Amino acid sequence: MDREMAQYNDGLIGQHESIRTLRSLIERVAKSPVRTVLIYGETGTGKGLVARMLHRGSSRAKREFAEINCAAIPAGLMESELFGHEKGAFTGAIERKIGLIEAADGGSVFLDEIREMELTLQAKLLTLLDTHQFRRVGGVRATTVDVRYIAATNKVLLSEVNAGHFREDLYYRLQVVALNIAPLRDRGDDVLILARHFIDKFNRQYDRRISGLSDEVAQIFLQYPWPGNVRELENLLERIFILEDDDVVLPTHLPDRILRTVRAGGPSSSTGGHAYSAALPPEGGFHDATAAFQRELIVRALKDAENNLQKAATALKISRHALRHQMLKLGILDA
């Protein structure tokens, strides 16, 4: 495990097939001359990390990597941020400003949440992609740049095109190379590899000696759907490092919403309360109660799916690999 972690500390961490494939694609695309790359992924999956890997692995690595979140900057300021402006272009423009795209000449520009860019600015971006030229706000001279544009979104852009929220011509221009990041819930044991990575990271950062996850927490992590993906996992573990004193991560360290979600086998309930307190048998502990519940849940899902592992895994909102792992652990399936 230590060798694996050292190998991937500077990139996407995990051994799931989707992540191995993605690492290979990133390496290939980074070295290619392609000017536009589109990254799809849910919030928290690591779209920014993939963008930086594309830049670092390219011949542009020694030049600027400029990043802008299209959802975080007001529409009226976005054009100036991207293209810059001339002195006097508008009230408050007291001097010429160089935009991110011009500053990144020879490098890469990362346009995060590209769907949130307003339609009029999308048209100007399309012109830039086609001609490699732009004009500063208030300017008359065209400036030529050599930039790779990496866009990212957590939306299905084709659906946004059909809804009139995104330009069709820009969609096809960006779609030359598209990379997809799988959500954490579909990556099987990668959640445990990532947890180990973050524990090692926070041990160094907070000068702690947490050894890892308890068996119960590992099981919970494999079942929880992680709607916030890798970012949610990282933030959860950092919170535990800050607030808890034990030398191992225990179920009592986890928020009620995670325990309720796993107990319910689906989305978190909004009713509040602590579901596990009522589930514990008088003579048993948390581990026994959790194992019994898992076994019952899996057997019921298999019965409903007529013993089809993939269908059962889909119903349980975990990967087929994670389901098989749990079945072996609980004695439902022979090795």
FIRO-495490 format. One record per residue (C-alpha): chain; x negated, y, z negated; residue number from 0. Coordinates in steps of 0.1 Angstrom, whole numbers, plus 5000, padded with zeros to 4 digits. Example, Ala and Ser with C-alpha at 12.3 -4.5 7.8 and 13.67 -1.06 7.14 Angstrom:
FIRO-495490
<'A',<4877,4955,4922>,0>,
<'A',<4863,4989,4929>,1>,
END
This chain:
FIRO-495490
<'A',<5000,5000,5000>,0>,
<'A',<4972,5025,4991>,1>,
<'A',<4956,5020,5026>,2>,
<'A',<4990,5025,5043>,3>,
<'A',<4996,5057,5023>,4>,
<'A',<4961,5071,5031>,5>,
<'A',<4968,5064,5068>,6>,
<'A',<5000,5084,5069>,7>,
<'A',<4995,5112,5044>,8>,
<'A',<4990,5137,5072>,9>,
<'A',<5021,5127,5092>,10>,
<'A',<5053,5108,5092>,11>,
<'A',<5053,5083,5063>,12>,
<'A',<5069,5049,5067>,13>,
<'A',<5067,5015,5084>,14>,
<'A',<5102,5013,5099>,15>,
<'A',<5103,5005,5136>,16>,
<'A',<5119,5039,5144>,17>,
<'A',<5091,5058,5127>,18>,
<'A',<5064,5037,5143>,19>,
<'A',<5080,5044,5177>,20>,
<'A',<5083,5081,5169>,21>,
<'A',<5047,5084,5159>,22>,
<'A',<5036,5068,5192>,23>,
<'A',<5059,5092,5212>,24>,
<'A',<5046,5122,5193>,25>,
<'A',<5010,5113,5201>,26>,
<'A',<5019,5108,5238>,27>,
<'A',<5040,5140,5242>,28>,
<'A',<5014,5161,5222>,29>,
<'A',<4987,5153,5247>,30>,
<'A',<5009,5158,5278>,31>,
<'A',<5013,5192,5296>,32>,
<'A',<5050,5194,5289>,33>,
<'A',<5061,5229,5279>,34>,
<'A',<5095,5221,5262>,35>,
<'A',<5103,5195,5235>,36>,
<'A',<5136,5191,5217>,37>,
<'A',<5138,5174,5183>,38>,
<'A',<5170,5159,5170>,39>,
<'A',<5174,5151,5133>,40>,
<'A',<5196,5156,5103>,41>,
<'A',<5188,5182,5077>,42>,
<'A',<5158,5171,5057>,43>,
<'A',<5145,5144,5081>,44>,
<'A',<5113,5163,5089>,45>,
<'A',<5118,5182,5121>,46>,
<'A',<5093,5209,5111>,47>,
<'A',<5067,5182,5103>,48>,
<'A',<5072,5166,5138>,49>,
<'A',<5068,5200,5154>,50>,
<'A',<5035,5206,5136>,51>,
<'A',<5023,5172,5145>,52>,
<'A',<5030,5179,5182>,53>,
<'A',<5010,5211,5179>,54>,
<'A',<4981,5196,5159>,55>,
<'A',<4978,5167,5184>,56>,
<'A',<4977,5189,5214>,57>,
<'A',<4950,5209,5232>,58>,
<'A',<4967,5240,5217>,59>,
<'A',<4958,5230,5181>,60>,
<'A',<4933,5258,5177>,61>,
<'A',<4958,5285,5187>,62>,
<'A',<4988,5299,5169>,63>,
<'A',<5017,5278,5157>,64>,
<'A',<5046,5303,5153>,65>,
<'A',<5078,5292,5135>,66>,
<'A',<5112,5308,5134>,67>,
<'A',<5145,5297,5120>,68>,
<'A',<5172,5308,5143>,69>,
<'A',<5198,5305,5116>,70>,
<'A',<5179,5326,5090>,71>,
<'A',<5174,5359,5110>,72>,
<'A',<5203,5382,5119>,73>,
<'A',<5212,5382,5156>,74>,
<'A',<5203,5419,5159>,75>,
<'A',<5167,5413,5147>,76>,
<'A',<5161,5380,5165>,77>,
<'A',<5151,5394,5199>,78>,
<'A',<5126,5417,5183>,79>,
<'A',<5112,5389,5162>,80>,
<'A',<5107,5367,5193>,81>,
<'A',<5097,5392,5220>,82>,
<'A',<5085,5422,5200>,83>,
<'A',<5095,5458,5207>,84>,
<'A',<5081,5491,5219>,85>,
<'A',<5077,5522,5198>,86>,
<'A',<5111,5541,5198>,87>,
<'A',<5130,5511,5212>,88>,
<'A',<5156,5516,5185>,89>,
<'A',<5160,5534,5152>,90>,
<'A',<5132,5524,5129>,91>,
<'A',<5109,5512,5156>,92>,
<'A',<5081,5536,5146>,93>,
<'A',<5054,5516,5163>,94>,
<'A',<5049,5488,5188>,95>,
<'A',<5054,5453,5174>,96>,
<'A',<5040,5421,5189>,97>,
<'A',<5066,5393,5188>,98>,
<'A',<5060,5357,5178>,99>,
<'A',<5060,5344,5214>,100>,
<'A',<5032,5368,5224>,101>,
<'A',<5013,5361,5192>,102>,
<'A',<5014,5324,5200>,103>,
<'A',<5000,5327,5235>,104>,
<'A',<4981,5296,5242>,105>,
<'A',<4997,5278,5213>,106>,
<'A',<5032,5266,5202>,107>,
<'A',<5065,5282,5191>,108>,
<'A',<5089,5262,5169>,109>,
<'A',<5125,5273,5173>,110>,
<'A',<5143,5256,5144>,111>,
<'A',<5181,5254,5144>,112>,
<'A',<5181,5264,5181>,113>,
<'A',<5219,5260,5182>,114>,
<'A',<5224,5291,5161>,115>,
<'A',<5208,5314,5186>,116>,
<'A',<5234,5337,5201>,117>,
<'A',<5244,5331,5238>,118>,
<'A',<5229,5364,5251>,119>,
<'A',<5195,5356,5236>,120>,
<'A',<5198,5320,5249>,121>,
<'A',<5199,5335,5284>,122>,
<'A',<5167,5355,5278>,123>,
<'A',<5150,5324,5264>,124>,
<'A',<5160,5304,5296>,125>,
<'A',<5144,5331,5317>,126>,
<'A',<5112,5329,5297>,127>,
<'A',<5111,5291,5300>,128>,
<'A',<5115,5294,5338>,129>,
<'A',<5092,5323,5345>,130>,
<'A',<5068,5323,5315>,131>,
<'A',<5074,5360,5313>,132>,
<'A',<5093,5384,5290>,133>,
<'A',<5097,5420,5282>,134>,
<'A',<5095,5435,5247>,135>,
<'A',<5127,5452,5235>,136>,
<'A',<5126,5487,5251>,137>,
<'A',<5098,5477,5274>,138>,
<'A',<5096,5477,5312>,139>,
<'A',<5065,5457,5319>,140>,
<'A',<5067,5419,5320>,141>,
<'A',<5042,5400,5298>,142>,
<'A',<5031,5365,5308>,143>,
<'A',<5024,5338,5282>,144>,
<'A',<5013,5302,5281>,145>,
<'A',<5033,5286,5253>,146>,
<'A',<5048,5252,5244>,147>,
<'A',<5083,5256,5230>,148>,
<'A',<5095,5231,5205>,149>,
<'A',<5132,5234,5196>,150>,
<'A',<5150,5215,5168>,151>,
<'A',<5186,5210,5159>,152>,
<'A',<5208,5189,5135>,153>,
<'A',<5237,5192,5159>,154>,
<'A',<5247,5172,5190>,155>,
<'A',<5238,5199,5216>,156>,
<'A',<5258,5183,5244>,157>,
<'A',<5289,5186,5222>,158>,
<'A',<5280,5222,5215>,159>,
<'A',<5277,5228,5253>,160>,
<'A',<5312,5214,5258>,161>,
<'A',<5325,5236,5230>,162>,
<'A',<5310,5267,5246>,163>,
<'A',<5285,5273,5218>,164>,
<'A',<5254,5265,5238>,165>,
<'A',<5243,5272,5274>,166>,
<'A',<5244,5242,5296>,167>,
<'A',<5214,5253,5317>,168>,
<'A',<5193,5259,5286>,169>,
<'A',<5203,5225,5272>,170>,
<'A',<5190,5207,5303>,171>,
<'A',<5159,5229,5303>,172>,
<'A',<5151,5219,5267>,173>,
<'A',<5161,5183,5272>,174>,
<'A',<5130,5174,5293>,175>,
<'A',<5116,5155,5264>,176>,
<'A',<5138,5147,5234>,177>,
<'A',<5126,5131,5201>,178>,
<'A',<5150,5116,5176>,179>,
<'A',<5142,5113,5139>,180>,
<'A',<5162,5085,5122>,181>,
<'A',<5180,5094,5089>,182>,
<'A',<5164,5080,5058>,183>,
<'A',<5195,5057,5051>,184>,
<'A',<5186,5038,5084>,185>,
<'A',<5149,5033,5076>,186>,
<'A',<5152,5004,5051>,187>,
<'A',<5122,5001,5027>,188>,
<'A',<5107,5034,5039>,189>,
<'A',<5125,5050,5010>,190>,
<'A',<5103,5031,4986>,191>,
<'A',<5071,5039,5006>,192>,
<'A',<5081,5076,5006>,193>,
<'A',<5089,5075,4969>,194>,
<'A',<5054,5061,4962>,195>,
<'A',<5039,5088,4983>,196>,
<'A',<5057,5116,4964>,197>,
<'A',<5050,5100,4930>,198>,
<'A',<5013,5100,4939>,199>,
<'A',<5016,5136,4951>,200>,
<'A',<5033,5149,4920>,201>,
<'A',<5010,5129,4897>,202>,
<'A',<4982,5150,4911>,203>,
<'A',<5002,5182,4912>,204>,
<'A',<5015,5180,4876>,205>,
<'A',<4986,5159,4861>,206>,
<'A',<5010,5131,4852>,207>,
<'A',<5006,5093,4852>,208>,
<'A',<5040,5080,4863>,209>,
<'A',<5034,5045,4876>,210>,
<'A',<5064,5042,4899>,211>,
<'A',<5101,5033,4901>,212>,
<'A',<5117,5008,4878>,213>,
<'A',<5133,4978,4895>,214>,
<'A',<5168,4992,4889>,215>,
<'A',<5159,5026,4905>,216>,
<'A',<5143,5008,4935>,217>,
<'A',<5176,4990,4941>,218>,
<'A',<5196,5022,4937>,219>,
<'A',<5173,5040,4961>,220>,
<'A',<5178,5013,4987>,221>,
<'A',<5216,5016,4985>,222>,
<'A',<5220,5053,4982>,223>,
<'A',<5227,5070,5016>,224>,
<'A',<5204,5100,5011>,225>,
<'A',<5225,5127,5028>,226>,
<'A',<5197,5152,5023>,227>,
<'A',<5172,5126,5037>,228>,
<'A',<5135,5129,5028>,229>,
<'A',<5138,5164,5014>,230>,
<'A',<5164,5152,4989>,231>,
<'A',<5142,5123,4978>,232>,
<'A',<5112,5147,4973>,233>,
<'A',<5132,5173,4954>,234>,
<'A',<5147,5146,4932>,235>,
<'A',<5113,5131,4922>,236>,
<'A',<5098,5166,4916>,237>,
<'A',<5127,5174,4893>,238>,
<'A',<5121,5141,4874>,239>,
<'A',<5084,5150,4870>,240>,
<'A',<5093,5184,4856>,241>,
<'A',<5121,5173,4832>,242>,
<'A',<5114,5137,4821>,243>,
<'A',<5086,5123,4799>,244>,
<'A',<5087,5086,4807>,245>,
<'A',<5058,5069,4826>,246>,
<'A',<5082,5052,4850>,247>,
<'A',<5113,5065,4869>,248>,
<'A',<5144,5051,4852>,249>,
<'A',<5181,5051,4861>,250>,
<'A',<5188,5076,4832>,251>,
<'A',<5167,5101,4851>,252>,
<'A',<5190,5101,4881>,253>,
<'A',<5218,5126,4887>,254>,
<'A',<5254,5112,4881>,255>,
<'A',<5263,5119,4917>,256>,
<'A',<5237,5093,4929>,257>,
<'A',<5249,5067,4904>,258>,
<'A',<5285,5074,4913>,259>,
<'A',<5278,5071,4950>,260>,
<'A',<5260,5037,4946>,261>,
<'A',<5287,5024,4922>,262>,
<'A',<5315,5034,4946>,263>,
<'A',<5296,5020,4977>,264>,
<'A',<5303,5052,4996>,265>,
<'A',<5304,5090,4995>,266>,
<'A',<5301,5106,4961>,267>,
<'A',<5333,5112,4942>,268>,
<'A',<5342,5148,4932>,269>,
<'A',<5360,5138,4901>,270>,
<'A',<5330,5139,4878>,271>,
<'A',<5324,5116,4849>,272>,
<'A',<5298,5089,4844>,273>,
<'A',<5310,5057,4861>,274>,
<'A',<5282,5035,4849>,275>,
<'A',<5291,5038,4812>,276>,
<'A',<5323,5019,4818>,277>,
<'A',<5306,4993,4840>,278>,
<'A',<5281,4980,4815>,279>,
<'A',<5291,4946,4798>,280>,
<'A',<5288,4946,4760>,281>,
<'A',<5261,4919,4760>,282>,
<'A',<5243,4930,4791>,283>,
<'A',<5220,4959,4802>,284>,
<'A',<5219,4982,4831>,285>,
<'A',<5199,4957,4853>,286>,
<'A',<5225,4929,4848>,287>,
<'A',<5254,4951,4855>,288>,
<'A',<5238,4966,4886>,289>,
<'A',<5228,4932,4899>,290>,
<'A',<5263,4918,4893>,291>,
<'A',<5279,4948,4911>,292>,
<'A',<5255,4945,4940>,293>,
<'A',<5262,4908,4945>,294>,
<'A',<5300,4914,4944>,295>,
<'A',<5298,4943,4968>,296>,
<'A',<5276,4924,4993>,297>,
<'A',<5296,4892,4992>,298>,
<'A',<5328,4912,4998>,299>,
<'A',<5313,4931,5027>,300>,
<'A',<5300,4898,5043>,301>,
<'A',<5334,4883,5040>,302>,
<'A',<5351,4913,5056>,303>,
<'A',<5325,4912,5084>,304>,
<'A',<5328,4874,5089>,305>,
<'A',<5292,4870,5078>,306>,
<'A',<5279,4894,5104>,307>,
<'A',<5249,4910,5087>,308>,
<'A',<5248,4941,5110>,309>,
<'A',<5285,4948,5105>,310>,
<'A',<5282,4943,5067>,311>,
<'A',<5252,4966,5065>,312>,
<'A',<5271,4993,5085>,313>,
<'A',<5300,4990,5061>,314>,
<'A',<5277,4993,5031>,315>,
<'A',<5259,5023,5047>,316>,
<'A',<5225,5006,5046>,317>,
<'A',<5202,4991,5072>,318>,
<'A',<5203,4955,5081>,319>,
<'A',<5168,4951,5068>,320>,
<'A',<5178,4966,5034>,321>,
<'A',<5208,4943,5032>,322>,
<'A',<5187,4912,5039>,323>,
<'A',<5162,4923,5013>,324>,
<'A',<5189,4927,4987>,325>,
<'A',<5205,4893,4996>,326>,
<'A',<5171,4876,4991>,327>,
<'A',<5166,4894,4958>,328>,
<'A',<5200,4885,4945>,329>,
<'A',<5199,4849,4956>,330>,
<'A',<5227,4853,4982>,331>,
<'A',<5203,4843,5010>,332>,
<'A',<5176,4817,5010>,333>,
<'A',<5141,4828,5022>,334>,
END
